[in-house]
Structures are given as structure tokens and as C-alpha cells.
Amino acid sequence: MKKLFIILIPAFIVAVALAVCFNQNASRHQEDLTQERYLRMVTEENLEKANGKINSLEDQIVKIKNKNSNVEKLLEQKAADNSDLKGKLEKTLEIKETLEGKIKELEKNILSEDMSSSVLPDASDDKI
């Protein structure tokens, strides 16, 4: 019986030591697993936030592209309007030059008529 106790006591001590060691390893692995789960949750939350920001930025990009195309259309329209206005200005300047030439011609005609009519009354005074 003493031999049995001598064999069982060290075996029991070794078994308890192994149990404690395995329990510590299991606790460490459980902590690591918990830490990994926490990191995954945090990473998934950050990923969802990032995806939300990406979607928001993509929406903003679409809005900016729409605004940009509207601005480009307005610029093209303004360029066409400017071109039309330049053409009208050139026509107006041509008409102005033509009218100024006609005015000068009329002024010359009026002056020459005034001169000829002022000469005629002098001649008619001689007849009287």
C-alpha cells in the first residue's frame, strides 16, 4: 500500500501540475480568442464606417459631376451668346459707319443747298 501511495502521490502531483498548466494555456488561449474577437468587431465597425464614408463620397462625386456638367453647359451657352453678341456688335458698328457716312453726305448736301439758296436771293434782289 505504501508503494501505491508513493506512486500515486507523485502521479497526482504531476496530474495536478499538468491540469494547472493546461488551464493556464486554455485561459491564455481564451484571452487571445476574446482579444481577436474584439479586434474583429472593431475592424468590422471601422469597415462599415469607411464604407459609409465611401458611399457618401461617391454620392458627392455624382453631385459634383452633375454640377460640373451643368456649369459646362452654361459656359458653352455663354460662349455662344458672346459669339452672337460679337456678331451683332460688328453688324451694329457697320450700320453705324454707314449711317455716319450718310449723315456726312446729307450735311454736305444741306450745306451746298444753303449756299446755292443764299446765292439765289442775291440775284433776285438785283432784279427788283
PyMOL commands that set and color helices and strands:
alter all, ss='L'
color gray80, all
select helices_A, chain A and resi 2-127
alter helices_A, ss='H'
color red, helices_A
deselect
rebuild
show_as cartoon
